[in-house]
Amino acid sequence: MAVLDLVLYPDHPLTVKAVPYESVGSELAQLAEDMLETMHAYAGVGLAGPQVGISKRIFVLCEPEGEPMCLINPEILEMEGCEEGEEGCLSMPQVFANVPRATRIRVRALNELGKPQEFEARDFLARIIQHEYDHLEGILFPDRLDIITREAKLQEWETVRKQLLEAATRR
């Protein structure tokens, strides 16, 4: 297993739509393991392919106290309810905002072995899946905010990004 490098907003491929996988082979199981390792190393609950520089439709997640999951070529079939909840993003560390999300979704995807799955997710699991799915669409959580809040969060991110880059160059 390996910890992969994270892509920070607005770097490529975070803001473009990811491409579906044509087929699922054993290399995806290894990628899923590496992505889970990376997600845990950065104390996240989800991580999408574009966040590690892979513009493909894959993400991993693990709810606290839950089992790790890998979703390949996911589709959100149904959405219901709406609730605001605090979100952050490994590609925009240290920036948080209340984001509206559906409280119940129905999802269809392949797992890391290529096996089809369809299931319902609620509450926090539904929030994680919607957040990661957005990454596959080239959307980050500030895009889900009203314009005034979005601009404030993007300004906050610019300050944080500068600090992170300065710290990296001092090493």
SVG drawing of the C-alpha trace seen along z (x, -y; Angstrom):
<svg xmlns="http://www.w3.org/2000/svg" viewBox="-37 -38 51 47">
<polyline fill="none" stroke="black" stroke-width="0.4" points="0.0,0.0 1.1,-3.6 0.1,-7.0 -0.6,-9.0 -0.1,-12.7 -3.1,-14.9 -4.2,-17.4 -5.1,-20.8 -7.8,-23.0 -7.9,-24.4 -5.2,-22.1 -6.0,-19.6 -8.0,-17.3 -10.2,-18.6 -12.4,-20.9 -13.1,-18.6 -15.6,-15.7 -13.9,-12.3 -14.0,-9.6 -15.8,-6.2 -13.8,-3.0 -14.3,-0.7 -13.3,2.4 -12.3,3.3 -9.2,5.3 -7.0,6.2 -5.1,2.9 -8.2,1.1 -8.3,3.2 -4.7,2.0 -5.6,-1.6 -8.6,-1.4 -6.3,-0.1 -3.8,-3.0 -6.6,-5.5 -8.0,-4.2 -4.5,-4.3 -4.2,-7.9 -7.6,-8.9 -6.8,-7.5 -3.3,-9.1 -5.0,-12.5 -7.9,-11.7 -10.6,-11.9 -13.8,-9.9 -13.8,-9.8 -11.4,-10.3 -12.1,-10.5 -9.8,-9.7 -9.4,-13.3 -8.0,-14.2 -5.0,-11.9 -4.6,-13.0 -6.6,-10.3 -9.4,-11.7 -11.5,-8.4 -14.8,-7.7 -13.7,-6.0 -13.9,-6.9 -13.4,-5.3 -15.0,-6.1 -15.2,-4.8 -17.7,-6.1 -16.4,-6.3 -17.2,-2.8 -18.1,-1.7 -16.6,0.6 -14.5,-0.8 -16.2,-1.0 -15.0,-1.5 -17.4,-2.8 -16.5,-2.7 -18.6,-4.4 -21.2,-5.3 -24.6,-6.7 -27.0,-8.4 -30.4,-7.1 -32.6,-8.8 -32.3,-11.7 -34.7,-12.7 -34.7,-15.2 -32.4,-18.1 -30.2,-18.9 -27.2,-21.2 -24.1,-19.7 -20.5,-20.8 -18.1,-19.6 -14.4,-19.9 -12.3,-18.5 -8.8,-16.9 -8.2,-19.0 -9.0,-22.2 -7.7,-21.4 -8.7,-23.6 -11.7,-25.1 -15.2,-24.1 -18.8,-25.1 -22.4,-24.0 -23.4,-22.3 -27.0,-21.3 -27.2,-17.6 -30.0,-15.0 -30.6,-12.9 -31.4,-9.7 -30.0,-8.5 -30.0,-5.3 -26.7,-4.4 -25.6,-2.0 -21.8,-1.3 -19.2,1.4 -17.0,2.4 -13.2,2.7 -13.6,6.2 -16.1,5.1 -19.1,6.6 -22.3,4.6 -24.0,3.2 -27.0,1.1 -27.9,-0.3 -29.6,-3.0 -27.5,-5.4 -28.8,-7.8 -27.6,-10.8 -23.8,-10.9 -23.1,-8.1 -25.3,-9.8 -23.4,-13.1 -20.0,-11.4 -21.2,-9.7 -22.7,-13.0 -19.5,-14.9 -17.2,-12.3 -19.6,-12.0 -19.3,-15.7 -15.6,-15.3 -16.2,-13.0 -18.3,-15.8 -15.6,-18.4 -17.5,-20.0 -16.1,-21.0 -18.2,-21.8 -17.9,-25.6 -19.8,-25.2 -22.8,-24.1 -22.8,-27.3 -24.6,-30.6 -22.4,-33.1 -21.4,-35.2 -20.4,-32.2 -18.7,-30.6 -16.5,-33.7 -15.7,-34.0 -14.6,-30.3 -12.5,-30.6 -10.7,-33.7 -10.2,-31.7 -8.8,-28.8 -6.4,-31.2 -4.9,-32.2 -4.6,-28.6 -3.1,-27.5 -0.4,-30.2 0.5,-29.1 0.7,-25.4 2.9,-26.3 5.2,-28.5 5.5,-25.7 6.3,-23.2 9.1,-25.3 10.7,-25.8 11.1,-22.0"/>
</svg>
